[in-house]
């Protein structure tokens, strides 16, 4: 059986991973300006192996509306171009034989609202994951109290602490969502 401290550490770790995953997901969500995070996690079929774009190419944003992908292996350009087109990001790469330029088009009002809905869905998935961790931690705390390893007061303190963690992480999700929403809606 675990101790209360182990339960709290594990809950904190899992909730932090939910936040990190949400940050990664939101980074890939397109806004009106160019960002390397938009394309760096796209998987490219590189010599038969699915490889993340950032591992086979340098990605830069020399202008606010342009991403430049400079591959380490020029023979990979067609595969990179194909992967970007298949990614459903709504962007079209231009291959000049040396680098791939990806112009980022202006977002329409309707597309901004759609992206905001997607961000809300991602945030809600993160909240659900955090609440699931809370439920699991609460069950573990109750189980060790039932096993007479801790007192009722210690269990109640543990449940209170778990709730504090949950509230703090849910607030982080809300803050990330608010920032992304502001980013998406900025013209």
N, C-alpha and C positions, 0 to 999 in steps of 0.2 A: 504493500500500500504506500501511497505517497503522503508526504507531509503537506501542510497548508502552503508553505513557502514554495514547494515544488509545483503545486497546482497553480499558484499565482504567477510564477515565472513562466510556466508553460502557456498559460492564458495570455500573458503579456506578449510573449514571443509570437504566438499564432495571430493575435490581433494586429501586431506590427507587420506581419507578413501580408495580411489582408490589405493594410494601408499601402504597403510597397507595391502590391499587385495593382491596386487601383491607380496609383501614380503612373505606373507603366502603361496601363490601359488608356488613361486620360492623355498621356503624352502622345500616343499614337492617333488620337482623335484630331482631325484636321481643323485648324482655324484659318483665318485669312492670311496668315503670314507663314513663310517658309521656316521649317525647323528640321534639323537632322533626325530628331526622334520620330518624325512622320514616316520615314522609310527605313531606318536602321535595323528594325526587327523583321523586315520582310525576308521570307525564306527564298533563296535562289537555288535552282538546281545546278550546282557547280560540280561538274564531272560526276554526275549521278548521285551526289550527296546533297541533302538539304542543308544549306549553310546560310547563316544570317548575313545580310548585306554588309553590316558593319565589320564583319570578319574578312571580307574580300575586297573592300573598297574604302577609300577615304570619302567622307561626306561633309560638304561645307555649304554655307549659305552666304555667298558673296553679296547678294542683294536681298532685300526684304521679301521679295516674291519669287526667289529662284533657289533651287537646290542643285548643287553640282556634285555628281558622283564620279570620282576618279578611281577606277579599278586598278588593283595591283597587277591584274592579268587581263590584257586587252581582249583575249579570246572569250572572256566572260561577259563582255558587253551585251551581246544578244540575249543571253540568259537573264541578265539583270533587267534589261528592258522588258522582257516577257513577264518576269515576276512582278514588276511594278504595274504593268497593265492588268495582270490577273488579281492584284491586291484589292480591287474595288474601292480605291481611295478617290477616284474621280479625277486623277491627274494623268497627263500623257507625257511620257518621257521622249526626249529628242536625242538621238544617238548620232554623234558626228564622227565616229570611228576612234576617238581618243577618250572622250568623256561623255557622260550622259547629263544633259541639262533637263531639269524638271521645273517648268514654270508653274507657279501656284496661282490658279485663277481666283478672282474675287468671288466671295460667297454671296449667293442670293439670300434674301430675307427668309424664304421658305427653307432653304438648306440650313441656315443658321438655327432655325427652330427645330429642325429634324436632328441636328447634331446635339442640341441642348437636351432633347428627349433621350438620345443615346447616352449622354453623360449622366442624366438622372437615373437611367436603368443601371448603368455601371455602379453608380454610388449606392443604389438600393441593394445590389448584389453584395457589395462590400459590407453594408449594414447587416444584411442577413447572415453573412459569414461571421461577423463579429458577435452577433447575438447567439449564433450557434456555439461559438467558443464559450460564451458566458454560460449557456445552458449546460454544456459539458463540464465546465469547471464547477458550477453549482452542484451538479450531480455527484462529482467526485468528492466535494467537501461534505455533502450529506452522507455519502457512503462511508467515509472514514469516521464520521461522528457516530454512525450506526454501528460501526465496528469498535466503538469505545476507545478509539485512538486519540480523539480530541473531545473537549467538553462542548456543550451546546453554545456557550458563550463564544468559544473559539470558532465554532462553525458560523455563528451569526456575524462575527467580525470578518471572517473569510468571505462570506456572501456579500457583505457591505463593501469590502475591498474590491471584489470582482465587479460589482456594480459601478464602482468609481472608475475602474479601468475601462469598462464598457462605455460609460458616458464620455470619457476623455477621447476614446478612439472614434466614437460616433461623431463627436464634435470635429475631429480631424477630417473625417469623411465629408461633413457638411462644408468645412472650410475649403477643402480641395475642390468640391463641386462648385461652390460660389466663385472661386478664382477661375475655374475653367469656363463657367458660364459667362463671366465677364469677358474673358479672352475670346470666346466664340462670338459674342454679340458685338464686340468692338468693331467698328467699321473702318 
